[in-house]
Each structure stands twice: as C-alpha cells, then as structure tokens.
Amino acid sequence: QVHLVESGGGLVQFGGSLRLSCAASGSIFTLRDMAWYRRAPGKQRELVAIISSNGNTHLANSVKGRFTISRDNAKNTVYLQMNSLKAEDTAVYSCNTVISGVDYWGQGTQVTVSS
C-alpha cells in the first residue's frame, strides 16, 4: 500500500514558475519509479515526466526545457519544477507509482496559468 499527497499547485501568470511536490508513504519509496501526469479540461490524461529509482528522467516533449523532475529519497518526495508556464499547462497534476501492477495516485493539485 502507498499513499501519495501532492502540493504546490495554484494560480500563476504566464511565464511564471511553480514547484509541485508529491510526498509518498507506505512503501519503499527508493525502489519506485515515480511519475507526474496531468489532465487538462476536456483532454485525456497525459504523462508529463517520470523519474526512475536510480534518477533517470524522461520528460514529455511539450515540457522539455521548461520542466524538471527530481526526487529526494531521504524525504520520500518527488518534485516537478515548472518554469516558463503557458496557458496550455493548465491542468490537474497528479503523481503516480505502480506497485505489482497496481497504479497508485494522489488526489491531484490544480495548476492554472493565466494569460
């Protein structure tokens, strides 16, 4: 069992920055790949970024050069640093991990970028 709690969302102006956090508990965090997804209004959920247990990262093309994913294993936390935010980044952002084929999700945090 794992429990994920996101924080850090909010309203930000075009070109601004936010840092999202996802605190994990209930499992061996250091062994898990962690991911950030987002769902914009009227759109399907999309993968934004993923970080492996050994720190390798992958970012969606739409956020490369603007977003960074990182993790602090001592704090059981994964971060999503979002810079140069655009209106199309407006979405609910959720963190995710998969354990034994089961998806675990946080409750999500809203990010709204105003133009």
N, C-alpha and C positions, 0 to 999 in steps of 0.2 A: 504494500500500500504506500502511496506517496501523496503528499498534499502540496499543491503549488499555489502561491499567492503573489499576484502581480501588483505593482505600484508604480507611480511616477507619471501616469498619463495626465492629460489636461488640455487646456486651450493654449495654442501658441500661434504667433503670427508667421506668415510666410517667411521662409529663410531662417527661422529660429531653430532652437535645439531643445531636445528633451532626452532624458535618460530613464529608461524603464528598468525595473528590477523584478526579478522573479525569485522568491525565496522558496526553497524546497525542503521538505522534511519527510521523514518516514521511510527513507530508503538510503541506499549507499550512493549519495549524490555523485561522488567522484567517478563512479563506474558508468555513469549515464551520459549518453548524448542528449543535449538539450536544444530545443528549437523555439523560435518565435514565429507565430503565424499572425495573420491579420485578416479581418473581414470588413470590407467596406460596404456601405449600404447598397443593396441590390446586386452585390457581386459574390462570387464564391470565395471561400477561404483560400488564402494563398500562403505558401511558405515564404517567410522573409529572410530568415537566417538560421543556421544550425551550427552548433559547436560540439565537437566530439569530446569524448572523455579525456583525450590527450591534447586537446586545444586546437585541433584543426577546424577551420571555419569554412563555411560556404554562405554566400550571400546571393539573393535574387538579383538579377540584372537590373531591375528597377531601382535598387537601393545601393548598388555598388558605388563606392566612392563617397557615399553620404552616411551610411550606417555602419556601425561596428558592433559585433557581438563578442562578449568576453565572459569569463566566469571567475569566481573566487571560490575555490573549493573549501577554503577554511570557513567561509561564511555560508556555504551551500546556496550560493546565489549566482544567477546568470543575469547579465546586463545587456541591454540594447541601447547603444548610444546613437541618437538620431540627430543628424545635422542637416542644414540646408533643407528644411522641411518644406514640402509642397502641399497644395490642396489635395492632391491625389493620395497623399499619405494618410488622410483622414480615415480612421477605421478603429475597430476594437482589436486590440493586440492581446494575444494570449500566448502563454508559454506552454510547452508540451514536452513530455517524455514518454517513451514507450518501454514498458517492462513486461517481458514474457509475452509479447504480442498484444498487450493491452495499452491503449492510449490513456494518458492522464493529462488533464487540462486544468489550468487555473480558471478563475472566474472572468478574467479579461479586464483590460483597462482601456478606457476610451481616449483616443488621441484625436483632437480636432485642430486642423490647421486653417486659420482664417487668411483670406487673401486681402 
